Amino acid sequence: MFSTNVTHPSTIQGWLVERIADYTERAPHQVDPKVPLAELGMDSVSAVTLCGEIEDRWSLDVDPTLVFDYPTIAEIAGYIAAEFSVAA
């Protein structure tokens, strides 16, 4: 389905940084993966939209509460990577 590289946490994190940068109108280098999304300026509508993008990108079924359960990019990336290691 996906190569290991595509589901590696750093690859996932890079994709998330790009998406969050777009939502918060920042340059990707201004997005710290360890800072909570709320502190980066993500609102609830953007968070729900991001969950939909995650579902589409990785064919995962994620609950919109994902961003509350895993409030940083680094934590979300770890969650997505773990989902693939469980499925493997």
N, C-alpha and C positions, 0 to 999 in steps of 0.2 A: 504494500500500500504506500507507505512513505519510507524514504531512506532514513537511516539513523541520523544523518546530517540535518535533515529537515525537522526532525523531532528532538534535536539536541537543545537543552535549555538556552544556550547562548544564541542559537539561531532563532528560537521562539522569542527570546527577549529582544533581539534586534528588530524583529517584525513588530512587536508590541511597542517598542520605543518609537518607531516610525509612525504607527497609528496614533499613539498618544500625542506625539509632536503635532500631527495634523489636527487632531481635535482641539488641542490647547493653543494652536497657532504659535508654536515655538520651533526652533531649529532642533533637530534630533540630539545634537550635542548638549542642549540645554535641559534635556529630560533625564533625570537621575532615576535609574530603575529601583532604587531603594527608598524613594520618597513616595508616600501614599498618594494615590491618584487624586484624592480630594485636594491635597495640598498643591498638586500640579494644576488644579483648576478644572478637573473633569466634573461635569454635572451628571445628574442621574440619567438624563436622556442619552448623553454620550456614552455612559457606562452600559446602558442596555443595548445600544447600538454596537458597542464593542463586543459584547457577548454574542450578538448575532454574527459579527464578523469572525469571531473565534469558531463558532459553530460551522460556518461556511468554509473557513480556511482549513480546519482540521477534522471536519466531519464528526465533531463531538457534540453531545447534547449537554449544554451548560445552563445552569440556572442563573438568572439575572443577579442573584445575590453573590455571585462569584466575586465581584469587586469588593464586597464587604467582608467575605470570608478570607480573601487573599488581596489585601488592599494595595500592594505594590506590584510593579511590573515584574520584579524578580520572583515574587511569590506566585503570581499567575503563571509565569513561564515554568516554574517548578511543578506546579499543579498539572499543566498541560503535558509536560514531559513524563510525569508520573503516570498519567492516564495511558500513555502509549506503552510504558514499560509493563503496566498491569495487563494490557491487551496482548502483549507479545508472548 
